């Protein structure tokens, strides 16, 4: 849990960037990320040097040579602003700047270093660089939870939508989805539109909350570090931010790929994963020739929200599960492609649940109405009854302010989803209920909750028109008397 002190430190860093002329939220986070990475590189070598001094031997992987001492955080942080700025902007040590060294550091920098080739340093003044370096240096980065909370809070300050309809999924919605699917120790998890890697981070945190004992097992630790977490993201900046987010949450070796998951260039990722968690982009369309051919065999569409559903079916192993956020239009759209993908999931695989969310969940980024689909890839059908939940509150106000409130359906959703058998007798007037396969089929594969939910309208009896007229006349008479009394007082 982030503390008030840590929030205050992050807010001050954010304000320093803002007053220093860097006001784009993504640019702020990107520059903050670079400086954080540079600090971590030095801390990593300091730890190795400490081990060597205690037990002897040599440093296995040298990040900084003795000649590169001035490029290290603990060296340049003590310099005056102008000298520090020169180390970042003028190649002075081995023909490199601090920033150049960060970009070419290689495997010693972890997965984050793989995506640094197009990184750009845009801090324009010595004063701003010194301010930010000194503030970052004061943050206690020894605790994994603190590092993760720090970065999550920084990401939460993004207040503008990205390109192609991308926006940050609220942390509590991600956690709800992860708690519902309950990742397994052997799962191979993927987000094909990973963004800042929020779903992958939360899946990792799930194991620390519920199965911390697993980290004593060598086999699980190796799987957790190298194979469990996978992400595909088309945007260079988002890949870098996502890689840092994962590293700061203790996931050092995730498999991240800078690519368009829908294109041929993504390669053959068929039947590779056992769990997919995602909130893919809603707005956008692609030409058929830009989409990988096997996806179009599942759903012939140009709409990204439908193509991603086809992609996920292709990516999952048989028995693999998926939790994905979709716009409401996917549930009831009448086009051939909309019906095709719904029928594919319901008839050929196993649709487990549909959670309808209120439109305010994604404010202030967007006011779109959304739902979460939970399904299992079987290839042989299996949908019997689909569980529906009509979420009306998520613990926050549904306006742009998104203030915390007492109304929250998430605990009820988790409890009922884990005990679906007990939902059999729930009436359609309740917030949750089951709908049989045959009824959905009869409704042309429509998955909209309004198609199946029953609303009881309370009958209101009104007075007879003659009584209403008499009441109006009485009020008119009283108004006239009051007016005459007022006139009398003014005479």
HELIX and SHEET records of a PDB file:
HELIX    1   1 UNK A    4  UNK A   19  1                                  16    
HELIX    2   2 UNK A   25  UNK A   55  1                                  31    
HELIX    3   3 UNK A   66  UNK A   71  5                                   6    
HELIX    4   4 UNK A   73  UNK A   76  1                                   4    
HELIX    5   5 UNK A   81  UNK A   89  1                                   9    
HELIX    6   6 UNK A   98  UNK A  103  1                                   6    
HELIX    7   7 UNK A  106  UNK A  109  5                                   4    
HELIX    8   8 UNK A  111  UNK A  115  5                                   5    
HELIX    9   9 UNK A  126  UNK A  137  1                                  12    
HELIX   10  10 UNK A  144  UNK A  156  1                                  13    
HELIX   11  11 UNK A  163  UNK A  165  5                                   3    
HELIX   12  12 UNK A  171  UNK A  181  1                                  11    
HELIX   13  13 UNK A  198  UNK A  210  1                                  13    
HELIX   14  14 UNK A  212  UNK A  216  5                                   5    
HELIX   15  15 UNK A  218  UNK A  226  1                                   9    
HELIX   16  16 UNK A  236  UNK A  248  1                                  13    
HELIX   17  17 UNK A  264  UNK A  266  5                                   3    
HELIX   18  18 UNK A  288  UNK A  290  5                                   3    
HELIX   19  19 UNK A  293  UNK A  298  1                                   6    
HELIX   20  20 UNK A  304  UNK A  315  1                                  12    
HELIX   21  21 UNK A  329  UNK A  332  1                                   4    
HELIX   22  22 UNK A  336  UNK A  343  1                                   8    
HELIX   23  23 UNK A  344  UNK A  348  3                                   5    
HELIX   24  24 UNK A  359  UNK A  362  5                                   4    
HELIX   25  25 UNK A  410  UNK A  417  1                                   8    
HELIX   26  26 UNK A  420  UNK A  423  5                                   4    
HELIX   27  27 UNK A  437  UNK A  442  1                                   6    
HELIX   28  28 UNK A  449  UNK A  452  1                                   4    
HELIX   29  29 UNK A  465  UNK A  490  1                                  26    
SHEET    1   A 9 UNK A 255  UNK A 258  0                                        
SHEET    2   A 9 UNK A 229  UNK A 233  1                                        
SHEET    3   A 9 UNK A 189  UNK A 191  1                                        
SHEET    4   A 9 UNK A 273  UNK A 278  1                                        
SHEET    5   A 9 UNK A 316  UNK A 327  1                                        
SHEET    6   A 9 UNK A 370  UNK A 376 -1                                        
SHEET    7   A 9 UNK A 350  UNK A 357 -1                                        
SHEET    8   A 9 UNK A 385  UNK A 390  1                                        
SHEET    9   A 9 UNK A 432  UNK A 436 -1                                        
SHEET    1   B 2 UNK A 394  UNK A 396  0                                        
SHEET    2   B 2 UNK A 404  UNK A 408 -1                                        
END                                                                             
